[in-house]
Amino acid sequence: MRLASNKHTDFRGLNNTYFNFISSPGFSLNIKTEFSDFYMKKGKLLVHGSFLTEAHILSTNFHASYYIKKIGSSNVVWVNGTCNNLLFKLGPMKNKQCGDYKVNTNYSSATVNTPDWRITITPQPVYFHINGPSKRIDIRVVKKTNIISAGILGQSFTLAREGKVDDYPESGEFTTYSMAEGAMDGNYMDYKLFYNLDTNGKYSLFNTKYNEDVQKIKEQVADSIELI
């Protein structure tokens, strides 16, 4: 993962498990990791790795979900969600406005714009795939404001740190192992979620307000966090 301020880390995650990537007041980006086997180094290296396969973007009255398993061989986008508890579904070249949240789709990718964030989700193949998901999603994040943020990715916008990365051999068999150690507060289990729309992680800021009790928010994220 490329973090804010051009820092880097790797994150294996757990199979079929949800993690909180970004949490800020009234907002959450949750992702799912799945294990996958594939070849690298021109077939010389068998890798037991993982990829992101779902993305779920939430606010108090809105959510939008992107599932890689819903993307067929033609890479046509499919997004579903709710706006004020009313279901919506979007195919390619569509848009949906829900208050100050807006979803736009092109042929295969989807972008969600909020007052504080812009999230773009794009499908990609798993090259030289053997087992597990044959496709993955890439997520590109732009932070628009100085809103405080937590989560595996989100905290790097407040305090960016280099994290642990995997050291791939040139050949043989290799299992990825890095869990973003050093790049985040606590450990990866602190960001594990019970289900796709869960907003109750250890460092969650979802139910806070930006201007209320800043010290309390600061302690939730980390004792050493530097507020922008």
FENMO-V726294 format. One record per residue. N is the residue number from 0. RES is the residue in one letter. D_CENTER is the distance of its C-alpha to the mean C-alpha in whole Angstrom. Layout:
N;RES;D_CENTER + N;RES;D_CENTER
This chain:
0;M;10 + 1;R;12 + 2;L;12 + 3;A;14 + 4;S;17 + 5;N;17 + 6;K;16 + 7;H;15 + 8;T;14 + 9;D;13 + 10;F;11 + 11;R;13 + 12;G;11 + 13;L;14 + 14;N;15 + 15;N;14 + 16;T;12 + 17;Y;9 + 18;F;8 + 19;N;7 + 20;F;4 + 21;I;7 + 22;S;10 + 23;S;13 + 24;P;17 + 25;G;16 + 26;F;13 + 27;S;9 + 28;L;6 + 29;N;6 + 30;I;4 + 31;K;8 + 32;T;9 + 33;E;13 + 34;F;16 + 35;S;18 + 36;D;21 + 37;F;22 + 38;Y;24 + 39;M;24 + 40;K;27 + 41;K;29 + 42;G;29 + 43;K;30 + 44;L;27 + 45;L;26 + 46;V;22 + 47;H;20 + 48;G;17 + 49;S;13 + 50;F;11 + 51;L;8 + 52;T;10 + 53;E;8 + 54;A;6 + 55;H;8 + 56;I;9 + 57;L;12 + 58;S;15 + 59;T;18 + 60;N;20 + 61;F;17 + 62;H;14 + 63;A;13 + 64;S;12 + 65;Y;11 + 66;Y;12 + 67;I;13 + 68;K;16 + 69;K;18 + 70;I;18 + 71;G;21 + 72;S;23 + 73;S;24 + 74;N;20 + 75;V;21 + 76;V;18 + 77;W;18 + 78;V;16 + 79;N;17 + 80;G;17 + 81;T;19 + 82;C;21 + 83;N;23 + 84;N;23 + 85;L;24 + 86;L;22 + 87;F;22 + 88;K;21 + 89;L;20 + 90;G;21 + 91;P;22 + 92;M;23 + 93;K;22 + 94;N;21 + 95;K;21 + 96;Q;22 + 97;C;21 + 98;G;23 + 99;D;21 + 100;Y;18 + 101;K;18 + 102;V;17 + 103;N;18 + 104;T;18 + 105;N;20 + 106;Y;21 + 107;S;18 + 108;S;15 + 109;A;14 + 110;T;13 + 111;V;13 + 112;N;15 + 113;T;16 + 114;P;18 + 115;D;16 + 116;W;13 + 117;R;12 + 118;I;9 + 119;T;10 + 120;I;9 + 121;T;12 + 122;P;13 + 123;Q;15 + 124;P;17 + 125;V;18 + 126;Y;21 + 127;F;24 + 128;H;22 + 129;I;24 + 130;N;22 + 131;G;19 + 132;P;17 + 133;S;19 + 134;K;16 + 135;R;12 + 136;I;9 + 137;D;9 + 138;I;7 + 139;R;9 + 140;V;9 + 141;V;12 + 142;K;14 + 143;K;17 + 144;T;19 + 145;N;19 + 146;I;18 + 147;I;17 + 148;S;13 + 149;A;12 + 150;G;9 + 151;I;8 + 152;L;7 + 153;G;9 + 154;Q;12 + 155;S;13 + 156;F;14 + 157;T;17 + 158;L;18 + 159;A;16 + 160;R;18 + 161;E;18 + 162;G;16 + 163;K;18 + 164;V;18 + 165;D;19 + 166;D;23 + 167;Y;23 + 168;P;27 + 169;E;29 + 170;S;30 + 171;G;30 + 172;E;27 + 173;F;24 + 174;T;22 + 175;T;18 + 176;Y;18 + 177;S;16 + 178;M;14 + 179;A;13 + 180;E;17 + 181;G;18 + 182;A;15 + 183;M;14 + 184;D;17 + 185;G;18 + 186;N;16 + 187;Y;13 + 188;M;15 + 189;D;15 + 190;Y;11 + 191;K;12 + 192;L;12 + 193;F;15 + 194;Y;14 + 195;N;11 + 196;L;13 + 197;D;13 + 198;T;13 + 199;N;16 + 200;G;14 + 201;K;16 + 202;Y;15 + 203;S;14 + 204;L;16 + 205;F;15 + 206;N;19 + 207;T;20 + 208;K;22 + 209;Y;22 + 210;N;25 + 211;E;26 + 212;D;27 + 213;V;25 + 214;Q;26 + 215;K;25 + 216;I;21 + 217;K;22 + 218;E;23 + 219;Q;20 + 220;V;18 + 221;A;20 + 222;D;24 + 223;S;24 + 224;I;21 + 225;E;22 + 226;L;22 + 227;I;22
